[in-house]
Every structure is written in structure tokens, then in C-alpha cells.
Amino acid sequence: MRVGHVNKNLPFSSRLSFALQGLRLSWNGETSFRTHIVIAALTCGAMALIRPAAVWWALVALAIGFVISAELFNTAVERIADHVQPEFDEDIKAIKDIAAGAVLFAAFSAIAVALAMASAKYF
């Protein structure tokens, strides 16, 4: 007897396809996600121009990953919250606000990395 979700324990290619579909859904349905992707691309372009040390590339890549992951989790929380409770509810609003706060915190962390890099004597 199979227990759990039908998509469990599928081949890697299937699971990768699900993840890519999640990225497509986020791109097509979330302005904030598209904004973060554009900012990430512009940041990578700026990094290519200023050519900082490898450690700065690593820190910026982690910051970008942190922000985009937070945005994806926020999107998932919003979608499930809206599915579970389509009408306005104070608790659902609080849950969504907290998830949005996580994205904001991630963005502030990314800005801190940028400020640290800008103030570093040597890239």
C-alpha cells in the first residue's frame, strides 16, 4: 500500500520538472519574483564590471539565493493561505505579513552584503 503523496519518490528528472514548473508559475504570477530576478541579473552584471574577489561573488550569490528562496517560500505560503481561507481572515493576514517580512529581512541582508563590499578597501 502506497502512503503519502503520489509525486513522492519519483525519478530526479520528474522532480526537477516540478521545481522548474514552480519557477515558471512564480515568474508568470508574481511581480515581486520577477523584480527580484531582474535585480539579481543587474547585480551579476555590476559584479562582472567591478570584478570583485571570489569571496564577494560567493557572498553575493548566497544573498541572491537567500532573497529568491525567501520570495518563493512567501509565494507558496500566500497561495496555500489563500486556498485554505479565500475570505479575509486576520490570522491569514498575519501569516502572509510574516512571510513577506521574511523576504524583506532577506533583502536587507543582501543590502548589508552590498554595503560591506562597497566599503571594503579591496575587492
C-alpha positions in Angstrom: 0.0 0.0 0.0 1.4 3.3 -1.0 1.4 6.0 1.7 1.8 9.7 1.1 1.6 11.9 -2.0 1.7 10.3 -5.4 4.6 12.5 -6.5 6.9 11.1 -3.8 10.0 9.0 -4.8 9.8 9.8 -8.5 12.9 10.0 -10.7 15.1 13.1 -10.4 14.0 14.3 -13.8 10.4 14.3 -12.7 11.1 16.2 -9.5 13.3 18.7 -11.4 10.4 19.2 -13.8 8.1 20.0 -10.8 10.7 22.5 -9.4 11.0 24.2 -12.8 7.3 24.4 -13.1 7.2 26.2 -9.7 9.7 28.7 -11.0 7.6 29.2 -14.1 4.5 29.7 -12.0 6.3 32.2 -9.8 7.7 34.1 -12.8 4.3 34.2 -14.5 2.2 35.1 -11.4 4.4 37.1 -9.1 5.6 40.6 -9.8 7.9 40.5 -6.8 9.6 37.4 -8.0 10.2 38.9 -11.4 11.6 42.1 -9.7 14.0 40.0 -7.6 15.2 38.1 -10.7 15.8 41.3 -12.6 17.7 42.9 -9.6 19.7 39.7 -9.3 20.6 39.8 -13.0 21.6 43.5 -12.8 23.7 42.7 -9.7 25.5 40.0 -11.6 26.1 42.4 -14.4 27.5 45.0 -12.0 29.7 42.3 -10.4 31.1 41.4 -13.8 32.0 45.1 -14.3 33.7 45.7 -11.0 35.3 42.2 -10.9 35.5 41.7 -7.1 37.4 38.9 -5.4 35.8 35.4 -5.4 34.7 35.7 -1.8 32.5 38.6 -2.8 31.0 36.6 -5.6 30.2 33.9 -3.2 28.6 36.2 -0.7 26.5 38.0 -3.3 25.4 34.6 -4.8 24.4 33.5 -1.3 22.5 36.7 -0.7 20.7 36.4 -4.1 19.8 32.8 -3.4 18.5 33.8 0.1 16.3 36.6 -1.3 14.9 34.5 -4.2 14.3 31.5 -1.9 12.5 33.7 0.6 10.3 35.1 -2.2 9.5 31.6 -3.4 8.5 30.5 0.1 6.5 33.6 0.5 4.6 32.9 -2.7 3.9 29.3 -1.6 2.7 30.5 1.8 0.4 33.1 0.2 -1.0 30.6 -2.3 -1.8 27.9 0.3 -3.2 30.5 2.7 -5.5 31.9 0.0 -6.5 28.4 -0.9 -7.3 27.4 2.7 -9.1 30.6 3.5 -10.3 32.6 0.5 -12.1 35.2 2.6 -10.3 37.8 4.6 -9.1 36.5 7.9 -6.9 38.3 10.4 -4.8 35.2 11.2 -4.2 34.5 7.5 -3.2 38.2 7.0 -0.7 37.8 9.9 0.7 34.7 8.3 1.1 36.4 4.9 2.6 39.5 6.5 5.2 37.4 8.5 6.2 35.6 5.3 6.5 39.0 3.5 8.6 40.1 6.4 11.0 37.2 5.8 11.5 38.4 2.3 12.2 42.0 3.5 14.7 40.7 6.0 16.4 38.7 3.3 16.6 41.8 1.1 18.0 43.8 4.0 20.6 41.1 4.4 21.5 41.3 0.7 21.8 45.1 1.0 24.2 44.6 4.0 26.4 42.4 1.8 26.4 45.1 -0.9 27.3 47.8 1.7 30.1 45.6 3.1 31.5 45.1 -0.3 31.3 48.8 -1.2 33.1 49.7 2.0 35.8 47.1 1.6 39.2 48.5 0.9 40.0 45.8 -1.6 37.6 43.9 -3.7 
